[in-house]
Amino acid sequence: MPLGKAYDKLLKSDIADMQNISGGRAGGSITAAQFLKRFVGETPWAHLDIAGVAWDDKARNGQPKGASGFGVRLLDRFVRTGFEQN
């Protein structure tokens, strides 16, 4: 996702150092990443925007109602193949 000054400006606040929610559905993922970027420094990082799919209100496709676990397998495979020794 593009990170840049245009999105960084959306975090501006009149009453705090910054606001942690902005942009709404249009640009919300990007502004969330901009927010995180302010704290990570030179540490490699990634923002996975999974809030919309992390919870199912009803059972579907063999998944029960509740926490979906979306993204967990992705992160597990990423760590196993990129950082764990065999």
Summary of the structure (lengths in Angstrom):
residues: 86
radius of gyration: 16.5
end to end distance: 32.2
largest distance: 51.3
contacts: 153
relative contact order: 0.11
helix: 40%
strand: 7%
